[in-house]
Amino acid sequence: MSISQQIIKALALLNIPITLVENPVRTASEYIVLIPIADTFSAFANDRPLAEINEMELAVYIKGNYLDLIDKILKQLITAEFTITDRRYVEYEAATKFHHYAIDVAVENLFTEDI
């Protein structure tokens, strides 16, 4: 299962529109955009990768108070065993009236070669 699928599954109970790289619903008052950061190999044996780390940014957009939603998202991600590598308030977008908050996550998986 890809990291984006894992994130969508972990946050399913929150009922927030989630999409990969683009705004999912123009009329939504809150949504999450998944932005890939990196895919790296973290362990090797016999010149072959054993594990990989996948990293993703969750760009969270919300009108109004964002603190409660961010806490819920963080709790769901931690429960699903994601590593939170960064979280930060990005900006208030005056033109759209959205707060933009970013959460970076990572997950390590065993690497399997599909041959």
Secondary structure in CASP SS format (residue, H / E / C, confidence):
PFRMAT SS
TARGET T0000
AUTHOR 0000-0000-0000
METHOD secondary structure of the structure
MODEL  1
M C 1.00
S C 1.00
I H 1.00
S H 1.00
Q H 1.00
Q H 1.00
I H 1.00
I H 1.00
K H 1.00
A H 1.00
L C 1.00
A H 1.00
L H 1.00
L H 1.00
N C 1.00
I C 1.00
P C 1.00
I E 1.00
T E 1.00
L E 1.00
V C 1.00
E C 1.00
N C 1.00
P C 1.00
V C 1.00
R C 1.00
T C 1.00
A C 1.00
S C 1.00
E E 1.00
Y E 1.00
I E 1.00
V E 1.00
L E 1.00
I E 1.00
P E 1.00
I E 1.00
A E 1.00
D E 1.00
T E 1.00
F E 1.00
S E 1.00
A E 1.00
F E 1.00
A E 1.00
N C 1.00
D C 1.00
R E 1.00
P E 1.00
L E 1.00
A E 1.00
E E 1.00
I E 1.00
N E 1.00
E E 1.00
M E 1.00
E E 1.00
L E 1.00
A E 1.00
V E 1.00
Y E 1.00
I E 1.00
K C 1.00
G C 1.00
N C 1.00
Y C 1.00
L H 1.00
D H 1.00
L H 1.00
I H 1.00
D H 1.00
K H 1.00
I H 1.00
L H 1.00
K H 1.00
Q H 1.00
L H 1.00
I H 1.00
T H 1.00
A C 1.00
E C 1.00
F C 1.00
T E 1.00
I E 1.00
T E 1.00
D E 1.00
R E 1.00
R E 1.00
Y E 1.00
V E 1.00
E E 1.00
Y E 1.00
E E 1.00
A C 1.00
A C 1.00
T C 1.00
K C 1.00
F E 1.00
H E 1.00
H E 1.00
Y E 1.00
A E 1.00
I E 1.00
D E 1.00
V E 1.00
A E 1.00
V E 1.00
E E 1.00
N E 1.00
L E 1.00
F C 1.00
T C 1.00
E C 1.00
D C 1.00
I C 1.00
END
